[in-house]
Amino acid sequence: MNEKKVALRIAILGWGSLIWDQRPEFDMHHKGWLRGGPVLMLEFSRISESRKSALTLVIDNTHGEPCETS
């Protein structure tokens, strides 16, 4: 049998504080951000448990606004 190997590719999409906030425990797992990612429908739809109950942006196809990711 002739099996074709497929390389696994993983993408990390970032917006908001994922881009501008320095977090070595996260940043060590990716290279620099590339601009011009896909447009996602984002909205402040979640309350953060780790950021003093701040509202956070999440993918929200119902209430979100188009936002280009990196």
Gaussian input, Z-matrix of N, CA and C with variables (Angstrom, degrees):
# hf/3-21g

backbone

0 1
 N
 C     1     B1
 C     2     B2     1     A1
 N     3     B3     2     A2     1     D1
 C     4     B4     3     A3     2     D2
 C     5     B5     4     A4     3     D3
 N     6     B6     5     A5     4     D4
 C     7     B7     6     A6     5     D5
 C     8     B8     7     A7     6     D6
 N     9     B9     8     A8     7     D7
 C    10    B10     9     A9     8     D8
 C    11    B11    10    A10     9     D9
 N    12    B12    11    A11    10    D10
 C    13    B13    12    A12    11    D11
 C    14    B14    13    A13    12    D12
 N    15    B15    14    A14    13    D13
 C    16    B16    15    A15    14    D14
 C    17    B17    16    A16    15    D15
 N    18    B18    17    A17    16    D16
 C    19    B19    18    A18    17    D17
 C    20    B20    19    A19    18    D18
 N    21    B21    20    A20    19    D19
 C    22    B22    21    A21    20    D20
 C    23    B23    22    A22    21    D21
 N    24    B24    23    A23    22    D22
 C    25    B25    24    A24    23    D23
 C    26    B26    25    A25    24    D24
 N    27    B27    26    A26    25    D25
 C    28    B28    27    A27    26    D26
 C    29    B29    28    A28    27    D27
 N    30    B30    29    A29    28    D28
 C    31    B31    30    A30    29    D29
 C    32    B32    31    A31    30    D30
 N    33    B33    32    A32    31    D31
 C    34    B34    33    A33    32    D32
 C    35    B35    34    A34    33    D33
 N    36    B36    35    A35    34    D34
 C    37    B37    36    A36    35    D35
 C    38    B38    37    A37    36    D36
 N    39    B39    38    A38    37    D37
 C    40    B40    39    A39    38    D38
 C    41    B41    40    A40    39    D39
 N    42    B42    41    A41    40    D40
 C    43    B43    42    A42    41    D41
 C    44    B44    43    A43    42    D42
 N    45    B45    44    A44    43    D43
 C    46    B46    45    A45    44    D44
 C    47    B47    46    A46    45    D45
 N    48    B48    47    A47    46    D46
 C    49    B49    48    A48    47    D47
 C    50    B50    49    A49    48    D48
 N    51    B51    50    A50    49    D49
 C    52    B52    51    A51    50    D50
 C    53    B53    52    A52    51    D51
 N    54    B54    53    A53    52    D52
 C    55    B55    54    A54    53    D53
 C    56    B56    55    A55    54    D54
 N    57    B57    56    A56    55    D55
 C    58    B58    57    A57    56    D56
 C    59    B59    58    A58    57    D57
 N    60    B60    59    A59    58    D58
 C    61    B61    60    A60    59    D59
 C    62    B62    61    A61    60    D60
 N    63    B63    62    A62    61    D61
 C    64    B64    63    A63    62    D62
 C    65    B65    64    A64    63    D63
 N    66    B66    65    A65    64    D64
 C    67    B67    66    A66    65    D65
 C    68    B68    67    A67    66    D66
 N    69    B69    68    A68    67    D67
 C    70    B70    69    A69    68    D68
 C    71    B71    70    A70    69    D69
 N    72    B72    71    A71    70    D70
 C    73    B73    72    A72    71    D71
 C    74    B74    73    A73    72    D72
 N    75    B75    74    A74    73    D73
 C    76    B76    75    A75    74    D74
 C    77    B77    76    A76    75    D75
 N    78    B78    77    A77    76    D76
 C    79    B79    78    A78    77    D77
 C    80    B80    79    A79    78    D78
 N    81    B81    80    A80    79    D79
 C    82    B82    81    A81    80    D80
 C    83    B83    82    A82    81    D81
 N    84    B84    83    A83    82    D82
 C    85    B85    84    A84    83    D83
 C    86    B86    85    A85    84    D84
 N    87    B87    86    A86    85    D85
 C    88    B88    87    A87    86    D86
 C    89    B89    88    A88    87    D87
 N    90    B90    89    A89    88    D88
 C    91    B91    90    A90    89    D89
 C    92    B92    91    A91    90    D90
 N    93    B93    92    A92    91    D91
 C    94    B94    93    A93    92    D92
 C    95    B95    94    A94    93    D93
 N    96    B96    95    A95    94    D94
 C    97    B97    96    A96    95    D95
 C    98    B98    97    A97    96    D96
 N    99    B99    98    A98    97    D97
 C   100   B100    99    A99    98    D98
 C   101   B101   100   A100    99    D99
 N   102   B102   101   A101   100   D100
 C   103   B103   102   A102   101   D101
 C   104   B104   103   A103   102   D102
 N   105   B105   104   A104   103   D103
 C   106   B106   105   A105   104   D104
 C   107   B107   106   A106   105   D105
 N   108   B108   107   A107   106   D106
 C   109   B109   108   A108   107   D107
 C   110   B110   109   A109   108   D108
 N   111   B111   110   A110   109   D109
 C   112   B112   111   A111   110   D110
 C   113   B113   112   A112   111   D111
 N   114   B114   113   A113   112   D112
 C   115   B115   114   A114   113   D113
 C   116   B116   115   A115   114   D114
 N   117   B117   116   A116   115   D115
 C   118   B118   117   A117   116   D116
 C   119   B119   118   A118   117   D117
 N   120   B120   119   A119   118   D118
 C   121   B121   120   A120   119   D119
 C   122   B122   121   A121   120   D120
 N   123   B123   122   A122   121   D121
 C   124   B124   123   A123   122   D122
 C   125   B125   124   A124   123   D123
 N   126   B126   125   A125   124   D124
 C   127   B127   126   A126   125   D125
 C   128   B128   127   A127   126   D126
 N   129   B129   128   A128   127   D127
 C   130   B130   129   A129   128   D128
 C   131   B131   130   A130   129   D129
 N   132   B132   131   A131   130   D130
 C   133   B133   132   A132   131   D131
 C   134   B134   133   A133   132   D132
 N   135   B135   134   A134   133   D133
 C   136   B136   135   A135   134   D134
 C   137   B137   136   A136   135   D135
 N   138   B138   137   A137   136   D136
 C   139   B139   138   A138   137   D137
 C   140   B140   139   A139   138   D138
 N   141   B141   140   A140   139   D139
 C   142   B142   141   A141   140   D140
 C   143   B143   142   A142   141   D141
 N   144   B144   143   A143   142   D142
 C   145   B145   144   A144   143   D143
 C   146   B146   145   A145   144   D144
 N   147   B147   146   A146   145   D145
 C   148   B148   147   A147   146   D146
 C   149   B149   148   A148   147   D147
 N   150   B150   149   A149   148   D148
 C   151   B151   150   A150   149   D149
 C   152   B152   151   A151   150   D150
 N   153   B153   152   A152   151   D151
 C   154   B154   153   A153   152   D152
 C   155   B155   154   A154   153   D153
 N   156   B156   155   A155   154   D154
 C   157   B157   156   A156   155   D155
 C   158   B158   157   A157   156   D156
 N   159   B159   158   A158   157   D157
 C   160   B160   159   A159   158   D158
 C   161   B161   160   A160   159   D159
 N   162   B162   161   A161   160   D160
 C   163   B163   162   A162   161   D161
 C   164   B164   163   A163   162   D162
 N   165   B165   164   A164   163   D163
 C   166   B166   165   A165   164   D164
 C   167   B167   166   A166   165   D165
 N   168   B168   167   A167   166   D166
 C   169   B169   168   A168   167   D167
 C   170   B170   169   A169   168   D168
 N   171   B171   170   A170   169   D169
 C   172   B172   171   A171   170   D170
 C   173   B173   172   A172   171   D171
 N   174   B174   173   A173   172   D172
 C   175   B175   174   A174   173   D173
 C   176   B176   175   A175   174   D174
 N   177   B177   176   A176   175   D175
 C   178   B178   177   A177   176   D176
 C   179   B179   178   A178   177   D177
 N   180   B180   179   A179   178   D178
 C   181   B181   180   A180   179   D179
 C   182   B182   181   A181   180   D180
 N   183   B183   182   A182   181   D181
 C   184   B184   183   A183   182   D182
 C   185   B185   184   A184   183   D183
 N   186   B186   185   A185   184   D184
 C   187   B187   186   A186   185   D185
 C   188   B188   187   A187   186   D186
 N   189   B189   188   A188   187   D187
 C   190   B190   189   A189   188   D188
 C   191   B191   190   A190   189   D189
 N   192   B192   191   A191   190   D190
 C   193   B193   192   A192   191   D191
 C   194   B194   193   A193   192   D192
 N   195   B195   194   A194   193   D193
 C   196   B196   195   A195   194   D194
 C   197   B197   196   A196   195   D195
 N   198   B198   197   A197   196   D196
 C   199   B199   198   A198   197   D197
 C   200   B200   199   A199   198   D198
 N   201   B201   200   A200   199   D199
 C   202   B202   201   A201   200   D200
 C   203   B203   202   A202   201   D201
 N   204   B204   203   A203   202   D202
 C   205   B205   204   A204   203   D203
 C   206   B206   205   A205   204   D204
 N   207   B207   206   A206   205   D205
 C   208   B208   207   A207   206   D206
 C   209   B209   208   A208   207   D207

   B1=1.4456
   B2=1.5241
   B3=1.3093
   B4=1.4579
   B5=1.5283
   B6=1.3392
   B7=1.4667
   B8=1.5151
   B9=1.3082
   B10=1.4540
   B11=1.5301
   B12=1.3312
   B13=1.4570
   B14=1.5208
   B15=1.3072
   B16=1.4602
   B17=1.5251
   B18=1.3304
   B19=1.4645
   B20=1.5293
   B21=1.3099
   B22=1.4535
   B23=1.5199
   B24=1.3210
   B25=1.4579
   B26=1.5157
   B27=1.3073
   B28=1.4638
   B29=1.5207
   B30=1.3105
   B31=1.4620
   B32=1.5187
   B33=1.3147
   B34=1.4592
   B35=1.5160
   B36=1.3156
   B37=1.4585
   B38=1.5165
   B39=1.3035
   B40=1.4538
   B41=1.5129
   B42=1.3212
   B43=1.4597
   B44=1.5183
   B45=1.3065
   B46=1.4702
   B47=1.5168
   B48=1.3267
   B49=1.4622
   B50=1.5214
   B51=1.3256
   B52=1.4642
   B53=1.5199
   B54=1.3221
   B55=1.4523
   B56=1.5288
   B57=1.3246
   B58=1.4645
   B59=1.5222
   B60=1.3195
   B61=1.4690
   B62=1.5265
   B63=1.3217
   B64=1.4627
   B65=1.5285
   B66=1.3216
   B67=1.4655
   B68=1.5239
   B69=1.3414
   B70=1.4722
   B71=1.5231
   B72=1.3322
   B73=1.4665
   B74=1.5289
   B75=1.3306
   B76=1.4663
   B77=1.5252
   B78=1.3297
   B79=1.4643
   B80=1.5220
   B81=1.3118
   B82=1.4644
   B83=1.5337
   B84=1.3407
   B85=1.4623
   B86=1.5261
   B87=1.3303
   B88=1.4643
   B89=1.5245
   B90=1.3174
   B91=1.4613
   B92=1.5208
   B93=1.3154
   B94=1.4645
   B95=1.5199
   B96=1.3172
   B97=1.4583
   B98=1.5173
   B99=1.3014
   B100=1.4566
   B101=1.5202
   B102=1.3012
   B103=1.4722
   B104=1.5197
   B105=1.3166
   B106=1.4619
   B107=1.5083
   B108=1.3230
   B109=1.4619
   B110=1.5184
   B111=1.3217
   B112=1.4658
   B113=1.5286
   B114=1.3020
   B115=1.4639
   B116=1.5245
   B117=1.3302
   B118=1.4632
   B119=1.5210
   B120=1.3200
   B121=1.4609
   B122=1.5262
   B123=1.3415
   B124=1.4626
   B125=1.5178
   B126=1.3238
   B127=1.4635
   B128=1.5213
   B129=1.3291
   B130=1.4654
   B131=1.5276
   B132=1.3315
   B133=1.4652
   B134=1.5154
   B135=1.3310
   B136=1.4660
   B137=1.5183
   B138=1.3106
   B139=1.4619
   B140=1.5271
   B141=1.3373
   B142=1.4594
   B143=1.5181
   B144=1.3234
   B145=1.4615
   B146=1.5240
   B147=1.3458
   B148=1.4646
   B149=1.5247
   B150=1.3078
   B151=1.4654
   B152=1.5294
   B153=1.3194
   B154=1.4740
   B155=1.5276
   B156=1.3262
   B157=1.4672
   B158=1.5252
   B159=1.3202
   B160=1.4661
   B161=1.5206
   B162=1.3238
   B163=1.4536
   B164=1.5237
   B165=1.3242
   B166=1.4576
   B167=1.5243
   B168=1.3188
   B169=1.4577
   B170=1.5212
   B171=1.3147
   B172=1.4602
   B173=1.5243
   B174=1.3238
   B175=1.4656
   B176=1.5194
   B177=1.3165
   B178=1.4599
   B179=1.5290
   B180=1.3202
   B181=1.4658
   B182=1.5209
   B183=1.3175
   B184=1.4608
   B185=1.5273
   B186=1.3465
   B187=1.4633
   B188=1.5281
   B189=1.3089
   B190=1.4548
   B191=1.5194
   B192=1.3246
   B193=1.4569
   B194=1.5290
   B195=1.3355
   B196=1.4638
   B197=1.5333
   B198=1.3198
   B199=1.4572
   B200=1.5309
   B201=1.3441
   B202=1.4651
   B203=1.5142
   B204=1.3082
   B205=1.4613
   B206=1.5106
   B207=1.3347
   B208=1.4691
   B209=1.5043
   A1=108.62
   A2=117.74
   A3=123.42
   A4=109.01
   A5=116.08
   A6=120.24
   A7=110.14
   A8=116.17
   A9=121.69
   A10=108.39
   A11=116.72
   A12=120.59
   A13=109.29
   A14=115.53
   A15=121.77
   A16=107.87
   A17=116.62
   A18=121.02
   A19=109.69
   A20=115.44
   A21=121.18
   A22=108.68
   A23=117.43
   A24=122.31
   A25=108.87
   A26=115.76
   A27=121.71
   A28=108.18
   A29=117.14
   A30=122.30
   A31=109.33
   A32=116.31
   A33=122.17
   A34=106.84
   A35=116.97
   A36=121.17
   A37=108.44
   A38=115.83
   A39=119.13
   A40=112.38
   A41=115.07
   A42=121.69
   A43=106.79
   A44=116.14
   A45=120.55
   A46=112.89
   A47=115.69
   A48=120.94
   A49=113.36
   A50=118.85
   A51=119.12
   A52=110.60
   A53=117.26
   A54=121.65
   A55=111.05
   A56=117.57
   A57=119.24
   A58=115.41
   A59=119.49
   A60=121.53
   A61=110.13
   A62=117.37
   A63=122.19
   A64=109.72
   A65=117.48
   A66=123.42
   A67=108.62
   A68=116.91
   A69=119.75
   A70=113.81
   A71=119.20
   A72=121.11
   A73=111.57
   A74=117.70
   A75=122.01
   A76=110.49
   A77=116.49
   A78=121.54
   A79=113.12
   A80=118.97
   A81=120.75
   A82=112.52
   A83=117.17
   A84=121.17
   A85=113.55
   A86=117.42
   A87=118.73
   A88=109.97
   A89=114.86
   A90=121.51
   A91=107.92
   A92=117.04
   A93=120.53
   A94=111.99
   A95=115.90
   A96=121.52
   A97=110.53
   A98=117.51
   A99=123.73
   A100=107.99
   A101=116.90
   A102=121.15
   A103=110.80
   A104=116.08
   A105=120.99
   A106=114.27
   A107=117.40
   A108=120.68
   A109=111.81
   A110=117.17
   A111=120.41
   A112=111.46
   A113=114.72
   A114=121.26
   A115=108.14
   A116=116.05
   A117=122.06
   A118=109.74
   A119=115.59
   A120=121.28
   A121=107.74
   A122=117.25
   A123=122.07
   A124=111.14
   A125=114.78
   A126=121.03
   A127=108.14
   A128=116.03
   A129=120.96
   A130=107.22
   A131=116.36
   A132=121.29
   A133=113.83
   A134=118.42
   A135=120.39
   A136=109.73
   A137=116.64
   A138=122.32
   A139=107.77
   A140=116.25
   A141=122.07
   A142=111.64
   A143=116.40
   A144=120.59
   A145=111.00
   A146=117.24
   A147=120.34
   A148=113.91
   A149=118.42
   A150=122.21
   A151=111.55
   A152=116.34
   A153=122.18
   A154=112.64
   A155=116.47
   A156=124.16
   A157=113.80
   A158=117.03
   A159=120.77
   A160=109.91
   A161=115.77
   A162=119.81
   A163=108.30
   A164=116.80
   A165=120.31
   A166=110.34
   A167=114.85
   A168=120.87
   A169=110.22
   A170=116.13
   A171=121.73
   A172=108.99
   A173=116.48
   A174=120.30
   A175=107.52
   A176=116.34
   A177=122.23
   A178=107.43
   A179=116.00
   A180=120.83
   A181=113.58
   A182=117.93
   A183=120.78
   A184=112.18
   A185=116.98
   A186=120.94
   A187=113.68
   A188=118.13
   A189=122.08
   A190=115.01
   A191=114.68
   A192=123.80
   A193=108.06
   A194=118.08
   A195=120.50
   A196=111.72
   A197=117.11
   A198=122.82
   A199=108.72
   A200=116.51
   A201=120.36
   A202=109.37
   A203=117.21
   A204=122.27
   A205=109.93
   A206=115.14
   A207=121.45
   A208=108.45
   D1=136.45
   D2=-179.55
   D3=-98.36
   D4=99.83
   D5=-178.94
   D6=-96.36
   D7=135.61
   D8=178.85
   D9=-98.99
   D10=127.57
   D11=178.68
   D12=-83.20
   D13=136.13
   D14=179.29
   D15=-113.62
   D16=127.76
   D17=178.95
   D18=-75.24
   D19=136.21
   D20=177.25
   D21=-80.32
   D22=128.71
   D23=178.22
   D24=-124.49
   D25=131.12
   D26=-179.41
   D27=-120.15
   D28=135.63
   D29=177.19
   D30=-115.23
   D31=139.59
   D32=173.20
   D33=-111.70
   D34=118.14
   D35=177.92
   D36=-94.68
   D37=139.08
   D38=-179.61
   D39=-132.40
   D40=146.78
   D41=172.68
   D42=-152.87
   D43=162.38
   D44=177.51
   D45=58.82
   D46=-132.72
   D47=-174.52
   D48=-66.96
   D49=-18.58
   D50=174.72
   D51=-62.89
   D52=-28.46
   D53=-179.54
   D54=-85.46
   D55=-50.21
   D56=-170.59
   D57=-95.25
   D58=-18.16
   D59=-178.94
   D60=-85.73
   D61=126.08
   D62=179.51
   D63=-79.91
   D64=115.33
   D65=178.09
   D66=-136.15
   D67=93.39
   D68=-176.07
   D69=-53.63
   D70=-34.34
   D71=-178.46
   D72=-66.37
   D73=-22.07
   D74=175.81
   D75=-99.13
   D76=-45.95
   D77=-174.59
   D78=-62.00
   D79=-25.53
   D80=-179.51
   D81=-69.00
   D82=-11.62
   D83=-177.03
   D84=-97.26
   D85=2.31
   D86=179.56
   D87=-146.49
   D88=162.12
   D89=174.37
   D90=-85.20
   D91=-170.87
   D92=179.19
   D93=-61.20
   D94=158.00
   D95=-179.71
   D96=-76.27
   D97=138.19
   D98=174.32
   D99=-101.90
   D100=127.21
   D101=179.23
   D102=-74.21
   D103=160.23
   D104=174.52
   D105=86.39
   D106=33.21
   D107=177.74
   D108=-74.90
   D109=-176.57
   D110=-178.64
   D111=-66.89
   D112=155.07
   D113=176.26
   D114=-86.46
   D115=125.64
   D116=178.37
   D117=-118.65
   D118=152.75
   D119=176.33
   D120=-84.18
   D121=108.15
   D122=-175.52
   D123=-115.92
   D124=148.34
   D125=178.25
   D126=-154.33
   D127=151.95
   D128=173.78
   D129=-75.07
   D130=89.31
   D131=-171.97
   D132=-122.38
   D133=9.92
   D134=-175.64
   D135=-142.15
   D136=142.69
   D137=175.19
   D138=-98.51
   D139=124.47
   D140=-177.06
   D141=-76.21
   D142=135.03
   D143=174.78
   D144=-83.57
   D145=-26.53
   D146=-176.27
   D147=-98.26
   D148=-5.83
   D149=-176.77
   D150=-119.66
   D151=44.91
   D152=175.78
   D153=54.79
   D154=43.28
   D155=177.56
   D156=62.66
   D157=27.22
   D158=177.69
   D159=-69.97
   D160=148.90
   D161=172.10
   D162=-71.92
   D163=139.20
   D164=-179.47
   D165=-124.34
   D166=149.59
   D167=177.66
   D168=-75.75
   D169=135.19
   D170=176.32
   D171=-138.20
   D172=162.16
   D173=174.32
   D174=-70.43
   D175=121.69
   D176=-176.80
   D177=-139.94
   D178=93.98
   D179=-176.73
   D180=-67.71
   D181=-16.93
   D182=-179.63
   D183=-87.37
   D184=-46.83
   D185=-174.21
   D186=-112.49
   D187=-4.00
   D188=-173.28
   D189=-73.18
   D190=161.76
   D191=175.00
   D192=-112.25
   D193=146.91
   D194=-179.61
   D195=-60.79
   D196=132.04
   D197=-179.59
   D198=-141.85
   D199=126.90
   D200=177.30
   D201=-74.99
   D202=132.02
   D203=179.31
   D204=-96.04
   D205=170.36
   D206=175.27
   D207=-117.40

